[in-house]
Amino acid sequence: MKIIKSEVLRWQAVTQLPEPYLPAWEAPSGAPRSTLNLSIYRLTTDSGIAGIGPYTGGSPELVLGMDPCDVGRFWARHMSGVRSSTSGKGASGLEIALWDILGKAAGEPIHRLLGSRQDRLPVYAATSRLLGVEEMVADALLLKDMGFRAIKVRLHRPGVDDDLAVVRAVRAALDDDIKLMADANQNNYSDGYAYWPRETALAVAREMDALGCYFLEEPLPRSDVRGLAEIAASVDMYIAGGEHTPTVHDWQPYLRERAYDILQPDLVMGGNLGITGARKISAWAEAHGRLVIPHVLMSGAAFPLCLSASLHAMATVDNCPMVEYPYDPPILTEATTQACFAKPLAIDADGCVALPTGPGLGVELAPGLLAEAEIESVLTA
């Protein structure tokens, strides 16, 4: 079996959002968006099997002529960060598509090929807007009623007191068995935002710790390993982060210095992790007594591909208590982020998502969508 065709397919403004959307990490100067785009890889084998993955910037030429069973060799050559080719930057979507082919060839979901430990995983609702206190409380209660057992709010307001007011109010409104987390997004560049010094980050962490919150994400930029380690050592609450960490080996200082209690690798965003890298990071974290809760990129309408790949990888490890699930009604919902796929990866009444049971990734494009694609790149072997 070998790859004989490698394509990039795109859909512009494929999903219309119900209202303009400005995520917290782009505030205050970002431009609101009103639509979602979709870009994917489609790899076809000489046996007629087609695998898909989210487009991540890597050249589709990298996989032409290769046997999908050599996905481990592909990862080592192009994505490992150790003696790997720079031509493979952004190759994670291709790696995910290769795994999709392998699962389809075997007639099994990816997690079963890799030795699955479970068939459903808890997820947390990752809200993404800077709402006021009353709006955020109302949203948190709605998310609880939908079944979410863990909810994350955003901290990126002009004043840190306003951030903390939201955390206090939401914590007071939720039942004790609902985990509350917050993302400070201090590693994201945003023009016009006043970033926290170490003293502010530590003060926020201590107050959230006193409120019984589960984790604080990215209270400092990831380059400040010492500052992160000092905060982690100062509170009982978990300190989380690392979504922008590009390769497996770049995680070493965070593990060595105990800077993160929870590692948050993103399989797609840096383009160099994929399913293989996420499992390697999880093994390293387990050896250091750390948890892994992957960051799941809300990659436009390709979100189900990112989520599915993360679920498959995390179902095979023992130190992942939950997975991120971007959800922020009425803007980010199943009807918008998963509209391009035949069947949504929906939460159940217990705040879990069932692992896909279909072969490969277990997610397929909605009927008729391929006919509307703009085929940007077609390479044949």
ZIGI-V405469 format. One record per pair of residues at least 12 apart in sequence whose C-alpha atoms are under 7 Angstrom apart, sorted by the first residue. I is the first residue (numbers start at 0). J is the second residue. D is the distance in whole Angstrom. If there is no record, write none. Layout:
I_J_D + I_J_D
//
This chain:
0_44_6 + 0_45_6 + 0_46_7 + 0_66_6 + 1_44_5 + 1_45_6 + 1_64_6 + 1_65_5 + 1_66_4 + 1_67_6 + 2_42_7 + 2_43_6 + 2_44_4 + 2_45_6 + 2_62_7 + 2_63_5 + 2_64_5 + 2_65_6 + 2_66_6 + 3_43_6 + 3_44_5 + 3_45_6 + 3_63_6 + 3_64_6 + 3_379_5 + 3_380_5 + 4_42_6 + 4_43_5 + 4_44_7 + 4_63_7 + 4_377_7 + 4_378_6 + 4_379_4 + 4_380_6 + 5_41_6 + 5_42_5 + 5_43_7 + 5_59_6 + 5_60_7 + 5_63_7 + 5_377_6 + 5_378_5 + 5_379_7 + 6_40_6 + 6_41_5 + 6_42_6 + 6_59_7 + 6_376_5 + 6_377_5 + 6_378_6 + 7_39_6 + 7_40_5 + 7_41_6 + 7_374_6 + 7_375_6 + 7_376_5 + 7_377_7 + 8_38_6 + 8_39_5 + 8_40_6 + 8_372_6 + 8_373_6 + 8_374_5 + 8_375_6 + 9_37_6 + 9_38_4 + 9_39_7 + 9_372_6 + 9_373_5 + 9_374_6 + 9_375_7 + 10_36_6 + 10_37_5 + 10_38_6 + 10_372_6 + 10_373_6 + 11_36_5 + 11_37_7 + 12_34_5 + 12_35_5 + 12_36_5 + 13_35_6 + 13_36_5 + 13_37_7 + 14_34_5 + 14_35_5 + 14_36_7 + 14_335_6 + 15_33_6 + 15_34_5 + 15_35_7 + 16_33_5 + 16_34_5 + 16_330_6 + 16_335_7 + 17_330_6 + 18_33_6 + 18_330_7 + 19_31_6 + 19_32_6 + 19_33_5 + 20_32_5 + 20_33_6 + 21_128_7 + 22_127_5 + 22_128_5 + 23_127_6 + 23_128_5 + 23_129_6 + 23_153_7 + 23_155_6 + 24_155_7 + 24_184_6 + 24_187_6 + 24_189_7 + 25_189_5 + 26_189_6 + 27_191_7 + 27_192_7 + 28_189_7 + 28_190_6 + 28_191_7 + 35_299_5 + 35_300_6 + 36_299_5 + 36_300_6 + 37_299_6 + 37_300_5 + 37_301_6 + 38_53_6 + 38_54_5 + 38_301_7 + 39_51_7 + 39_52_6 + 39_53_4 + 39_54_4 + 40_52_5 + 40_53_6 + 40_54_6 + 40_93_7 + 42_96_7 + 48_100_6 + 49_100_6 + 50_96_5 + 50_97_6 + 50_99_5 + 50_100_5 + 51_96_5 + 51_99_7 + 52_92_5 + 52_93_6 + 52_95_5 + 52_96_4 + 52_304_6 + 53_92_5 + 53_301_6 + 53_304_6 + 53_305_7 + 54_92_5 + 55_89_5 + 55_90_6 + 55_91_7 + 55_92_5 + 55_267_7 + 55_270_6 + 56_89_5 + 56_90_7 + 57_87_6 + 57_88_6 + 57_89_4 + 57_90_5 + 60_378_7 + 63_380_6 + 64_380_6 + 67_97_5 + 67_100_7 + 67_101_7 + 68_101_7 + 70_94_7 + 70_97_7 + 78_90_7 + 78_271_5 + 78_272_7 + 79_246_6 + 79_247_7 + 79_271_7 + 80_246_6 + 80_248_7 + 88_270_6 + 88_271_6 + 89_269_7 + 89_270_4 + 89_271_6 + 90_270_5 + 90_271_6 + 91_266_7 + 91_267_6 + 91_270_5 + 91_271_5 + 91_272_6 + 91_273_5 + 92_267_7 + 94_273_6 + 95_273_6 + 95_274_7 + 95_308_7 + 98_359_7 + 99_359_4 + 99_360_5 + 100_359_6 + 101_359_7 + 102_358_5 + 102_359_4 + 103_358_5 + 103_359_5 + 106_358_5 + 107_357_7 + 107_358_4 + 107_359_6 + 108_355_7 + 108_356_6 + 108_357_6 + 108_358_4 + 108_359_4 + 108_360_6 + 108_361_6 + 109_311_6 + 109_359_5 + 109_360_6 + 110_311_5 + 110_312_6 + 110_314_6 + 110_315_6 + 113_315_7 + 114_315_6 + 115_314_5 + 115_315_4 + 116_314_6 + 116_315_5 + 116_316_7 + 117_314_6 + 118_353_6 + 118_354_5 + 119_351_6 + 119_352_6 + 119_353_4 + 119_354_5 + 120_321_6 + 120_351_5 + 120_352_6 + 120_353_7 + 121_321_5 + 121_322_6 + 121_350_6 + 121_351_4 + 121_352_6 + 122_321_5 + 122_322_5 + 122_323_6 + 122_324_6 + 122_350_6 + 122_351_6 + 122_352_7 + 123_147_6 + 123_148_7 + 123_149_5 + 123_150_5 + 123_321_7 + 123_322_6 + 123_323_5 + 123_324_6 + 124_147_6 + 124_149_6 + 124_150_5 + 124_151_6 + 124_323_7 + 124_324_5 + 124_325_6 + 124_326_5 + 125_150_6 + 125_151_5 + 125_152_7 + 125_323_6 + 125_324_6 + 125_325_4 + 125_326_6 + 126_151_6 + 126_152_6 + 126_153_7 + 126_325_6 + 126_326_6 + 126_327_5 + 127_153_6 + 127_327_6 + 128_153_7 + 129_153_6 + 129_156_7 + 132_164_7 + 132_165_5 + 132_168_7 + 136_168_7 + 136_169_5 + 136_172_7 + 139_169_7 + 140_173_7 + 146_347_7 + 146_348_5 + 146_349_6 + 146_350_5 + 147_349_7 + 147_350_4 + 148_177_5 + 148_178_6 + 148_350_6 + 149_177_5 + 149_178_4 + 149_179_6 + 150_178_6 + 150_179_5 + 150_180_6 + 151_179_6 + 151_180_5 + 151_181_5 + 151_182_7 + 152_180_6 + 152_181_5 + 152_182_6 + 153_181_6 + 153_182_5 + 153_183_6 + 154_181_7 + 154_182_6 + 154_183_5 + 155_183_6 + 155_184_7 + 157_192_7 + 157_193_7 + 178_212_7 + 178_213_6 + 179_212_5 + 179_213_6 + 180_212_6 + 180_213_5 + 180_214_5 + 180_215_6 + 181_214_7 + 181_215_5 + 181_216_6 + 182_215_6 + 182_216_4 + 182_217_6 + 183_216_6 + 183_217_6 + 183_218_5 + 184_217_6 + 184_218_7 + 185_217_6 + 185_218_6 + 185_219_5 + 185_220_5 + 186_217_6 + 186_219_6 + 186_220_4 + 186_221_6 + 197_226_7 + 200_218_5 + 200_219_7 + 201_230_6 + 205_234_6 + 208_234_6 + 208_235_7 + 208_236_5 + 212_236_7 + 213_236_6 + 213_237_6 + 214_236_6 + 214_237_4 + 214_238_5 + 214_239_6 + 215_237_7 + 215_238_5 + 215_239_6 + 216_238_6 + 216_239_5 + 216_240_5 + 217_239_6 + 217_240_5 + 221_241_7 + 224_253_7 + 224_258_6 + 227_258_5 + 228_256_6 + 228_257_6 + 228_258_4 + 231_258_6 + 231_259_7 + 237_260_5 + 237_261_7 + 238_259_5 + 238_260_5 + 238_261_6 + 239_259_5 + 239_260_6 + 239_261_5 + 239_262_6 + 239_263_7 + 240_259_6 + 240_261_7 + 240_262_6 + 240_263_5 + 241_262_6 + 241_263_5 + 241_264_6 + 242_263_5 + 242_264_5 + 242_265_5 + 242_294_6 + 243_269_6 + 245_269_5 + 245_271_6 + 246_271_6 + 246_272_6 + 247_272_7 + 247_276_6 + 247_280_6 + 254_287_7 + 260_289_6 + 260_290_6 + 261_289_6 + 261_290_5 + 261_291_5 + 261_292_7 + 262_290_6 + 262_291_5 + 262_292_6 + 263_291_6 + 263_292_5 + 263_293_4 + 263_294_5 + 264_277_7 + 264_293_5 + 264_294_6 + 265_293_6 + 265_294_5 + 265_295_6 + 265_296_7 + 266_309_7 + 267_296_7 + 267_305_7 + 268_296_6 + 274_308_7 + 274_312_6 + 277_312_7 + 278_312_6 + 281_316_7 + 285_318_6 + 290_318_5 + 290_319_6 + 291_318_6 + 291_319_5 + 292_319_6 + 292_320_7 + 292_321_6 + 292_322_5 + 293_322_6 + 293_323_6 + 294_323_6 + 295_323_6 + 295_324_7 + 297_325_6 + 299_336_7 + 300_336_5 + 300_337_6 + 300_339_7 + 302_336_6 + 302_337_7 + 303_337_6 + 307_360_6 + 308_360_7 + 310_354_7 + 339_364_6 + 339_365_5 + 340_362_7 + 340_363_6 + 340_364_4 + 340_365_4 + 341_363_6 + 341_364_6 + 341_365_4 + 341_366_7
//
